[in-house]
Amino acid sequence: MKLKEILESGDKYYHGTSRKLKGLITPPMEHGLEIQERGRKKNLDKVFITKDLGSANIYAGRAKNVFGGKPVVYIVEPIGKMTTINAAKGTTVFAVDKAKIIGVAKP
């Protein structure tokens, strides 16, 4: 799905971070970078995404506090199997194999 189609469909997924990324977002065990979620011991083979821009902004802010940099929220396309971690509206979280960066969200 192209960015224009996703924006028009309203079915957007986001990933918040403070790192400048290009192309694909890969899981922590694949890239070896630290993660901002203290105590995260499961799903290290997954990338977390959300449908909620507000949540993605919170994750980006936390990443900035842990790693520095500037908060950024990417619009992403899920790749691979998607598992729901939290289905609550406003705080959705999904785990995917990877996520393709297709744009940057405006705050």
N, C-alpha and C positions, 0 to 999 in steps of 0.2 A: 504494500500500500504506500502510495506517495504522500508526502506531507499535505498537499492540497486536499487529497481525498480524506485523510484523517481529520484535518481541521473542519472540513465540511460535514463529516459524519458525526462529529462531536464525541467520538469514542477515542479519547486521547489517553495515553499513558505517559507518566513522567518519572524521571529519576533525578533526585536532588543530590548535589555534591559540591565540592569547592575546587575540583580539579578540572583543568582544561582537557577535554577528551575529544577524540575524533573517531568516527567509524563505529566501532563496537564497544559496548560496555561488557566486560567479561567478569566472571565470578572471582572472588578473592583468592581461592586456591589456584586459579589459573594465572593470575597476574602477580601474586605475591605481595600486593600492597596491603597496608593495614586498613582496617575498617573502623568506622566511627562508632559503631554500636558496641559499647562495652559489654562483655559477657556473651557476645554472639559466638556460640560454639557449634551451632547447627546450620545447615544450608549454606556452608561455605562454598559449595559448588553451584550456587544460584545467585542471580542478580535480583535485587528487590526493586519493584516498580509500584506505582500507585496511579489511580485514576483521579486523585485529588490534588489539585495544584497547591492548596494550602499545606497539605502534608508534605509535599515535595519541597516546598519552601522551608518547612521546619527541618527536614533532613539536610537540606543544603546549609542551613544555619548551623546545625550541629557539626557538620563536616568542617565548616570554616573555623568553628571554635576548637576543634581537635587538631586540624591540619594546617590552618591558616588559609590564605588565598581569599577568593571572593566567592560568595554563594552563586551557584548557577543551577538552573533547572533545565534539563534536557527533555524534549519531547522524543519519545522512543517508540520503536516498533518491537514488540516481544518476539523472541526467536525461541523455538522449541516448546516443550510442554510448559503450560502455565498452571501453577497451583495457587489456590487462594489461601493466604495466611490469615487475613482479617477481612471480612466482608462488610463490616460496619460502614454505612454511608458517612463520608467525610474523613474516614481514616482507613480506606482500603489499602491492603498490601498484598501483592502477588509476588511469587517467586518464579523466575524464568531461567532458562539455560543461558541466554545472552540477550542483549537488547541493542538494536541498531539505532544510532542517533540520527534523527531526521530533522531536528530543529532545536531551537532554544526558546523556552517559554518566556513571555514577558511577565514580570512580577505583578 
